[in-house]
């Protein structure tokens, strides 16, 4: 069973010099992020079976090769897990085309123009149009980018992918993002005009299946200086992408932070004043009335610019708060944030937030995958927010964004490669999150709020992440016998006597039961502090931690490592324990008592022994070295199906009953046994001592009815043996004398 099963400088990219003209202009179709990071281009397999065949029009038809057709079929039906991904792929292509055009405009004599992307849905024609004012394509580039698939062995890849054995680390070499359009379209039409070839006509690329496509010149006076327009004729079943709200939500989700303006065709209802018939008011003016009118216009989608690209000093707290609310759907301000950039082997920018309250999605299941909200962007294009590989589960509650220029992804941009780069990013995110929590811990009041909401996640991190146990241990907080406030292990060490070599803790069900536990009596009486573990996960976290490294004084340069010791174990020794000879003598003096009690209790306990830790209580239940605490026992029982006598017997065998040799009940029991008194009253005393130990230790009494009967007998015996005062006897005779005489007469 899982040990925690019961808890349940990126802006400079535009100044990069392209390697070649082809790599600059091949925006459409080559959507692989690996290619965008200027990795070597693989060989190109043309999807042409023969020389172009001329027709009466200027259209040329091209046939896809058989193996290329198979790859396209797999791309359309296998690589993408969700058909709405087509919007992200095509918008990303358009963004790349605008990015390349902006780069070319730096050295071009023509006047700069707006680089933008527009998306329009038309229900009358069942078409969705995506148009950019980017670099566009020449005829050769159309064939290269939309009529071929980059490959290093297409047939082998198609065969392996069809069997589910393809190496997905190679998928990024295929520029197939454009073909995601066929997820929703039965026909795809591309109109494009090249920025680099000033006299080039508008070209039309069209394909209605995966076997062929055509390219022809068309006359389009209004097309503009350059750019690409994709017209998707949607399939049946894809009509949802004609709804304006649906299109707008997809654009916001995937492309909200694209560098270029994205516009969506939108319609809204406004109230317009029109003449109200021929009626006029008292002054002779025409009466007017308001009627609803539908107005269509372009709406800017990406109004918010990515604040993570700015320097932290330039961003105000209000801007951080507004950004957090927009990306996390939380109406509350965040408790803390960490805005940083990573450089070196991998470069990325990130903003991480600590919520002020536990997110709603995590209230039922603290590790619910639906509750994750760290969004991964690559070049401001949203990829996913469900990457568990980036943030471990103990940081599920953290919100934020990560934006990389060159993160390795596969062809569908949905699955991160298991790479060294990923591990580096993950380590940086964890470290920055812990630093953010440490800053919170400097303010006790603020950290208490954090701990109440997210303390369990810190404990889970101690259990799950062995590489981060030491920093996480600094964040742990517990109730303590020496403080009314939550205390840290560092504060515990600072308060501990210099000769104390262990950190003492006790597992209990509640704070009240911990304070009244017999196991703490002598320790607290001698001034030693005990930490109380009141949550079910505390026990496993502390057992995982084992030791804590801290400083006795803040001025100390070196740390000291102290083990954590459970005071409810039978092998626990008090500091400065009594002389061994005296302990052995007590054991010998009460040998008859311990032997008798073990005989009466049988398998209910593993052994009975004389205690040196009790001062007021007559008895206590402690655990053997490998036993379970009451809290863990209850959890184990909750996992059992029905009554498991063998499991209960195992739990009992780990219990040890300790007796207090100085208590009156134990001394009385010793006197009885020395006098040979072995009756029901003596056995009841033994049973009650065992059950009192269970109750004070936080254990459940299995035979509650038997316990009640023993209490009743003990009380009756106590009352019958107590002398009745003379006055009470007289009162009793006056009260009941008449009834007694009447009863006597009836008997006679």
Secondary structure, DSSP 8 states (H G I E B T S, - for coil): --TTTT----GGGGG---S-HHHHH--SS---HHHHTT-----EEE--SSS-EE-SSS-EEEE--HHHHHHHHHIIIII-S-TTHHHHHHHHHHHHHHHHHHHHHTT-SS-----EEEEEEETTTTEEEEEE-S----HHHHHHHHSEEE-S-HHHHHHHHHTT---GGGGGG---GGGGGGGTEEEEEEEEE-SSSTT--EEEEEESSSSEEEEEEE--TTS-SSEEEEEEEE-TT-GGGGSHHHHHHHHHHHHTT-SSEEEEEEEEEEEEEEEEEEEE-TTS-EEEEEEEEEEEEEEES--S--GGGS-GGGS-HHHHHHHHHHHH--SS--SEEEEEEE-SSS-EEEEEEE-SS--GGGSS-TT-GGG-EEEEEETTEEEES--TTTS-GGGTT-EEEEEESS--B-TTS-SB---HHHHHHHHHHHHHHHHHHHHHHTSHHHHHHHHHHHHHHHHHHHHH-GGGHHHHHTT--EEETTEEEEE-HHHHHHHS-TT--EEEEEE-SSHHHHHT-GGGHHHHHTT--EEEE-SHHHHHHHHHH-EEEE-SSTT-SS-EEEEEEETTBTT---TT---HHHHHHHHHHTHHHHHHHHHHHGGG-SEEEE-SS-SS-SEEEEE-TT---HHHHHHHHHHSSS--HHHHHHHHHTEEEEE-TTSHHHHHHHHHHHTT--SHHHHHHHHHHHHHHHHHHT---S-HHHHHHHHHHHHHHHHHTS---HHHHHHHHHHHHHHHHHHHHHH-
